[in-house]
């Protein structure tokens, strides 16, 4: 249904990176979610009243909260599409993450309320009434929720939407919760076991876990997380394909919301090339990244000595020392200051977050290894960087 409506209502519906297209998908998905969840709430609430089932009634109010979540998701897409302004020069894209977090909070809150009601039903059990109508309503609800989970998660992957992914996760947990409610009714009808309240507890726990999981997925981009490896590889391929750029380091991807990305990096260029020529190459590379990846790029130019055999030899030795210390570590911006009594090796060392040693401890360890493997006349002057991609 969403696919058909998108083709009819959304122009250029396959341009998922287009902010206007993303906004329209968010509005369409949210509107369909509101409609379907309200319908499910009404029919399941009636079924719960007819059957005296706390599990079905709890599931109905879960759908009502989902309708509210869809409203918040819809508003989030509308607000995140707002143009940048003086107070928010990078746009409003992260509002979508905030709305996803709100949705997950609502899910957890509803799960807690369902848990309280279910425990009350365990303490004060009531006979549930089984009927083909109620059975049909529950089966219909499961199918509808599975469909909603499918289209929300499918759109989330295409639009890179944390809020829509949270909604899809919620729909999937709803289908599982309703399946448990259905199972409790069948068992209660054909046996003497009254497990309605216990199944309500299971439903509540599933809802709470789904809410916490969705919350983590929307919190991660707000706190800051590394970019996808495929995206990093695309950046490296584009930059290193430019004639005159021989290396790349200090790559940082700044995420200000879906389709709002900034890149900063250092590009190494030969020091013996005219600086104006290298600067022109850097400018062209920034424009190419913008065109190919739809993101703003800021590139710092690092001149590197490439025609000094002695420096090249020391760099290779230093690289071996660092990789012996930690295979994931690397060096860049390598320079040498030769002296009569000693030689300074100046460079940056990139250290993975798995290394818990302090910067002082790292420097002391590497200095000791350099003295042992390269000679006591060599001293290192280094800055310690971390890997951000």
PLY file of the C-alpha trace (Angstrom):
ply
format ascii 1.0
element vertex 389
property float x
property float y
property float z
element edge 388
property int vertex1
property int vertex2
end_header
0.00 0.00 0.00
2.79 2.43 0.92
4.60 1.65 -2.33
1.49 2.33 -4.39
0.69 5.56 -2.52
4.28 6.76 -2.78
4.24 6.36 -6.56
1.00 8.34 -6.74
1.67 11.06 -4.15
5.47 11.54 -4.13
7.24 13.01 -7.10
10.73 11.57 -7.65
9.82 8.91 -5.06
13.07 6.98 -5.62
15.35 9.91 -4.70
15.65 8.89 -1.06
18.50 11.33 -0.31
16.37 14.32 -1.33
15.20 16.12 1.88
11.79 16.93 0.35
11.25 13.31 -0.69
12.28 12.12 2.79
9.80 14.51 4.39
6.95 13.28 2.16
7.77 9.65 2.95
7.74 10.48 6.65
4.35 12.19 6.40
2.89 9.36 4.31
4.20 6.61 6.59
3.11 8.47 9.71
-0.40 9.08 8.33
-0.87 5.43 7.39
0.46 4.39 10.81
-1.98 6.68 12.63
-4.93 5.35 10.63
-4.09 1.66 11.02
-3.25 1.92 14.74
-6.48 3.76 15.55
-8.48 1.11 13.67
-6.65 -1.65 15.55
-7.21 0.10 18.88
-10.96 0.36 18.33
-11.53 -3.25 17.24
-9.18 -4.72 19.89
-10.64 -2.58 22.65
-14.10 -3.85 21.76
-12.73 -7.42 21.61
-11.12 -6.99 25.03
-14.36 -5.74 26.58
-16.36 -8.56 25.02
-13.92 -11.29 26.08
-13.00 -9.75 29.49
-9.32 -10.20 28.52
-6.80 -7.85 30.14
-4.17 -9.00 27.63
-6.31 -7.96 24.64
-7.28 -4.66 26.28
-3.63 -3.97 27.11
-2.69 -4.77 23.52
-5.37 -2.34 22.33
-3.94 0.53 24.36
-0.51 -0.41 23.07
-1.88 0.28 19.57
-3.26 3.60 20.77
0.20 4.58 22.00
1.55 3.52 18.60
-0.84 5.97 16.97
0.58 8.69 19.20
4.08 7.58 18.26
3.17 7.87 14.58
1.99 11.44 15.19
5.34 12.26 16.82
7.25 10.60 13.95
5.22 12.59 11.42
5.94 15.85 13.25
9.60 14.90 13.48
9.91 14.53 9.72
8.16 17.86 9.17
10.33 19.72 11.69
13.60 18.09 10.61
13.00 19.27 7.04
13.07 22.93 8.14
15.75 25.03 6.46
18.89 26.11 8.36
18.60 29.41 10.25
20.97 31.67 12.24
20.33 29.68 15.44
20.72 26.31 13.69
23.17 26.77 10.79
23.49 23.00 10.27
19.74 22.52 9.87
17.23 20.67 12.04
17.87 17.08 10.94
18.63 15.78 14.43
15.04 16.50 15.46
14.25 13.20 13.76
16.52 11.42 16.24
14.87 13.26 19.13
11.39 12.19 17.98
12.63 8.61 17.71
13.81 8.87 21.30
10.41 10.23 22.38
8.69 7.35 20.59
10.88 4.83 22.42
10.08 6.55 25.74
6.35 6.24 25.06
6.82 2.55 24.23
8.60 1.90 27.55
6.00 3.88 29.52
3.16 1.94 27.93
4.97 -1.32 28.67
5.24 -0.41 32.36
1.51 0.38 32.53
0.67 -2.91 30.81
2.87 -4.73 33.32
1.01 -3.19 36.26
-2.40 -4.10 34.79
-1.29 -7.65 34.02
0.02 -8.23 37.55
-3.33 -7.02 38.86
-5.07 -9.56 36.62
-2.86 -12.33 38.00
-3.82 -11.38 41.57
-7.51 -10.99 40.66
-8.13 -13.38 37.72
-11.28 -13.23 35.58
-12.76 -15.73 33.17
-12.05 -14.82 29.53
-14.63 -15.41 26.82
-13.49 -17.09 23.60
-15.22 -16.30 20.31
-14.41 -16.67 16.59
-14.82 -12.89 16.19
-12.15 -12.14 18.77
-9.90 -14.80 17.24
-10.30 -13.23 13.79
-9.56 -9.75 15.16
-6.30 -10.93 16.74
-5.16 -12.72 13.57
-5.98 -9.61 11.51
-4.02 -7.47 13.97
-0.95 -9.70 13.71
-0.99 -9.52 9.91
-1.45 -5.73 9.89
1.41 -5.22 12.38
3.72 -7.49 10.39
2.98 -5.41 7.30
3.62 -2.18 9.21
6.92 -3.56 10.53
7.95 -4.55 7.00
7.26 -1.20 5.33
8.65 0.88 8.20
11.93 -1.05 8.38
12.17 -1.10 4.58
11.72 2.67 4.41
14.09 3.16 7.35
16.86 1.41 5.39
16.20 3.46 2.26
15.86 6.81 4.08
18.43 6.13 6.82
15.79 7.07 9.40
16.33 6.20 13.07
12.78 7.28 13.97
11.21 5.07 11.31
13.41 2.16 12.34
12.20 2.56 15.92
8.60 2.53 14.70
9.27 -0.62 12.66
10.81 -2.34 15.69
7.76 -1.41 17.74
5.41 -2.89 15.11
7.39 -6.13 15.08
7.20 -6.40 18.88
3.46 -5.68 18.67
2.91 -8.60 16.31
4.78 -10.89 18.72
2.81 -9.52 21.67
-0.52 -10.09 19.93
0.56 -13.62 19.00
1.12 -14.33 22.70
-2.33 -12.90 23.52
-3.85 -15.16 20.85
-2.04 -18.17 22.29
-3.30 -17.38 25.79
-6.91 -17.28 24.56
-6.61 -20.62 22.77
-4.98 -22.28 25.79
-7.56 -20.79 28.15
-10.41 -22.00 25.94
-9.25 -25.59 25.49
-7.72 -26.13 28.93
-8.40 -25.15 32.52
-5.32 -22.93 32.65
-6.11 -19.21 32.97
-2.89 -17.56 31.82
-4.33 -14.27 30.54
-2.56 -12.20 33.20
0.72 -14.05 32.78
0.60 -13.53 29.01
-0.10 -9.85 29.68
3.15 -9.75 31.68
5.03 -11.31 28.75
3.50 -8.78 26.36
4.52 -5.93 28.68
8.10 -7.20 28.94
8.34 -7.51 25.13
7.05 -3.94 24.74
9.54 -2.59 27.32
12.49 -4.40 25.71
11.46 -3.10 22.26
11.24 0.44 23.63
14.69 0.26 25.23
16.18 -1.21 22.05
14.62 1.51 19.91
15.88 4.12 22.38
19.45 2.90 22.04
19.25 3.00 18.24
18.08 6.63 18.28
20.41 7.69 21.10
23.58 6.49 19.33
23.48 9.07 16.49
22.67 11.81 19.00
25.72 10.95 21.09
27.88 10.48 18.00
28.77 7.20 16.32
31.26 6.18 13.63
30.04 6.29 10.02
29.31 3.16 8.03
32.51 1.53 6.70
31.10 1.63 3.15
30.70 5.42 3.39
34.27 5.81 4.66
35.54 3.66 1.79
33.71 5.85 -0.74
35.36 8.95 0.72
38.81 7.36 0.57
38.29 6.12 -2.99
37.21 9.57 -4.21
40.03 11.46 -2.47
42.83 9.07 -3.37
41.67 8.88 -7.01
42.70 12.53 -7.46
46.08 12.98 -9.10
48.38 14.79 -6.68
46.89 13.39 -3.45
49.05 10.60 -2.02
47.47 9.96 1.38
44.55 10.67 3.70
44.23 10.82 7.48
42.32 12.50 10.32
39.01 11.73 8.60
35.99 12.81 10.67
32.36 12.51 9.56
29.98 14.94 11.26
26.35 13.84 11.23
23.71 16.55 11.67
20.81 14.32 10.73
19.89 12.13 7.73
21.13 13.66 4.45
22.99 16.36 6.45
26.62 15.30 6.64
29.90 17.20 6.82
33.35 15.73 6.24
36.72 16.98 7.45
40.00 15.31 6.55
43.70 15.86 5.92
45.00 15.13 2.42
48.71 14.53 1.90
50.35 16.14 -1.15
54.00 16.09 -2.29
55.93 18.97 -0.72
57.88 19.63 -3.93
54.71 20.50 -5.92
53.69 24.15 -6.32
51.34 25.01 -3.44
48.86 26.71 -5.79
48.58 23.55 -7.89
48.00 21.40 -4.77
45.47 23.91 -3.47
43.52 23.71 -6.73
43.46 19.90 -6.46
42.12 20.15 -2.91
39.35 22.52 -4.03
38.32 20.19 -6.84
38.24 17.24 -4.43
35.95 19.13 -2.03
33.53 19.86 -4.88
33.66 16.24 -6.06
32.81 14.92 -2.58
29.86 17.29 -2.48
28.61 16.12 -5.87
29.16 12.40 -5.32
28.11 12.05 -1.65
25.85 15.11 -1.14
27.87 16.36 1.81
29.98 19.39 2.66
33.72 18.69 2.77
36.59 20.60 4.36
40.07 19.35 3.46
43.31 20.38 5.14
46.37 20.13 2.90
49.43 18.40 4.39
52.71 18.70 2.42
54.78 15.51 2.67
58.45 15.07 1.74
58.64 12.31 -0.87
62.08 12.77 -2.44
64.41 12.27 0.56
65.65 8.68 0.79
66.93 9.08 4.35
63.58 10.42 5.59
61.74 7.64 3.74
63.93 5.02 5.43
63.33 6.46 8.91
59.60 6.65 8.23
59.48 2.96 7.28
61.41 2.04 10.42
59.12 4.14 12.60
56.06 2.59 10.97
57.41 -0.89 11.78
57.98 0.10 15.43
54.42 1.45 15.80
52.79 -1.56 14.11
54.86 -3.89 16.31
53.44 -2.08 19.34
49.85 -2.23 18.01
48.81 -3.58 14.60
45.85 -1.20 14.38
47.96 1.91 15.03
49.38 4.07 12.24
51.43 7.22 11.73
51.15 10.32 9.54
52.63 13.82 9.17
56.11 12.34 9.53
58.97 14.86 9.62
62.62 14.69 10.69
64.88 17.28 12.28
68.48 16.15 12.03
71.08 17.31 14.59
74.73 16.71 15.50
73.96 14.86 18.75
70.42 13.58 18.20
67.60 13.39 15.64
63.94 14.24 16.31
61.27 12.12 14.64
58.08 14.21 14.56
54.75 12.62 13.68
51.16 11.87 14.73
50.28 8.36 15.88
46.70 7.15 15.42
45.66 4.89 18.31
42.48 2.73 18.47
40.10 3.26 21.39
40.87 -0.27 22.55
44.22 1.04 23.85
43.53 2.22 27.41
47.01 3.61 28.12
47.37 7.36 28.64
49.12 9.54 26.07
52.17 9.82 28.37
52.36 6.02 28.69
52.06 5.61 24.91
54.88 8.08 24.27
57.14 6.45 26.87
56.53 2.97 25.47
57.23 4.01 21.87
60.33 5.99 22.89
61.75 2.93 24.61
61.05 0.78 21.53
62.67 3.38 19.24
65.79 3.53 21.40
66.09 -0.27 21.35
65.33 -0.85 17.66
66.58 2.33 15.91
69.19 3.76 18.23
69.43 5.96 21.31
70.16 9.06 19.21
66.55 9.10 17.95
63.87 10.93 19.95
60.17 11.01 19.11
57.97 14.10 19.26
54.41 12.92 18.72
50.75 13.85 18.98
48.36 11.02 19.85
45.19 10.87 17.70
42.18 8.56 17.99
40.35 6.70 15.22
37.00 8.39 14.51
35.90 6.20 11.58
0 1
1 2
2 3
3 4
4 5
5 6
6 7
7 8
8 9
9 10
10 11
11 12
12 13
13 14
14 15
15 16
16 17
17 18
18 19
19 20
20 21
21 22
22 23
23 24
24 25
25 26
26 27
27 28
28 29
29 30
30 31
31 32
32 33
33 34
34 35
35 36
36 37
37 38
38 39
39 40
40 41
41 42
42 43
43 44
44 45
45 46
46 47
47 48
48 49
49 50
50 51
51 52
52 53
53 54
54 55
55 56
56 57
57 58
58 59
59 60
60 61
61 62
62 63
63 64
64 65
65 66
66 67
67 68
68 69
69 70
70 71
71 72
72 73
73 74
74 75
75 76
76 77
77 78
78 79
79 80
80 81
81 82
82 83
83 84
84 85
85 86
86 87
87 88
88 89
89 90
90 91
91 92
92 93
93 94
94 95
95 96
96 97
97 98
98 99
99 100
100 101
101 102
102 103
103 104
104 105
105 106
106 107
107 108
108 109
109 110
110 111
111 112
112 113
113 114
114 115
115 116
116 117
117 118
118 119
119 120
120 121
121 122
122 123
123 124
124 125
125 126
126 127
127 128
128 129
129 130
130 131
131 132
132 133
133 134
134 135
135 136
136 137
137 138
138 139
139 140
140 141
141 142
142 143
143 144
144 145
145 146
146 147
147 148
148 149
149 150
150 151
151 152
152 153
153 154
154 155
155 156
156 157
157 158
158 159
159 160
160 161
161 162
162 163
163 164
164 165
165 166
166 167
167 168
168 169
169 170
170 171
171 172
172 173
173 174
174 175
175 176
176 177
177 178
178 179
179 180
180 181
181 182
182 183
183 184
184 185
185 186
186 187
187 188
188 189
189 190
190 191
191 192
192 193
193 194
194 195
195 196
196 197
197 198
198 199
199 200
200 201
201 202
202 203
203 204
204 205
205 206
206 207
207 208
208 209
209 210
210 211
211 212
212 213
213 214
214 215
215 216
216 217
217 218
218 219
219 220
220 221
221 222
222 223
223 224
224 225
225 226
226 227
227 228
228 229
229 230
230 231
231 232
232 233
233 234
234 235
235 236
236 237
237 238
238 239
239 240
240 241
241 242
242 243
243 244
244 245
245 246
246 247
247 248
248 249
249 250
250 251
251 252
252 253
253 254
254 255
255 256
256 257
257 258
258 259
259 260
260 261
261 262
262 263
263 264
264 265
265 266
266 267
267 268
268 269
269 270
270 271
271 272
272 273
273 274
274 275
275 276
276 277
277 278
278 279
279 280
280 281
281 282
282 283
283 284
284 285
285 286
286 287
287 288
288 289
289 290
290 291
291 292
292 293
293 294
294 295
295 296
296 297
297 298
298 299
299 300
300 301
301 302
302 303
303 304
304 305
305 306
306 307
307 308
308 309
309 310
310 311
311 312
312 313
313 314
314 315
315 316
316 317
317 318
318 319
319 320
320 321
321 322
322 323
323 324
324 325
325 326
326 327
327 328
328 329
329 330
330 331
331 332
332 333
333 334
334 335
335 336
336 337
337 338
338 339
339 340
340 341
341 342
342 343
343 344
344 345
345 346
346 347
347 348
348 349
349 350
350 351
351 352
352 353
353 354
354 355
355 356
356 357
357 358
358 359
359 360
360 361
361 362
362 363
363 364
364 365
365 366
366 367
367 368
368 369
369 370
370 371
371 372
372 373
373 374
374 375
375 376
376 377
377 378
378 379
379 380
380 381
381 382
382 383
383 384
384 385
385 386
386 387
387 388
